[in-house]
């Protein structure tokens, strides 16, 4: 029988090598070639001799894989496909694209109005939102699915199943 079951990790929101930040800095959303999210993270995390700080996050869930051929093993399943999150200062944002051949560019924010140049600002995610996403992906008992729907500002959402059943929110 093949399938997956979520593993419950023994640590909370942050990995041991990550530090808690008190400022509410933003993360950029980077578009990655399909099925290259984990490889891109590994390449960017391997960059040790940078003169600036670079932090990466892939929205992935650790799952226990069941297979008839292979014994049970823990796999990392990407929840938000073709996207990774990076935290870097504005002046070094463009340099990051040169380090990894799988990065296509930065996602623009469709909720923002066009600037004077006719472009939109890049999509940013608050540090608190990344921490919440990490916590949800680590604590949930079942595989998480991501739907690439375009919710509108003010839309009300609700978690229907799982440990967070009944949790409500508003898109802002």
ZIWO-V74155 format. One record per helix or strand of 2 or more residues. SS is the DSSP state (H for helix, E for strand). FROM is the first residue (numbers start at 1). TO is the last residue. If there is no record, write none. Layout:
BEGIN
ss:SS from:FROM to:TO
ss:SS from:FROM to:TO
END
This chain:
BEGIN
ss:E from:3 to:6
ss:E from:26 to:32
ss:H from:37 to:45
ss:E from:55 to:57
ss:E from:60 to:66
ss:E from:73 to:78
ss:E from:83 to:87
ss:H from:90 to:99
ss:E from:103 to:106
ss:E from:124 to:126
ss:H from:127 to:139
ss:E from:156 to:158
ss:E from:168 to:170
END
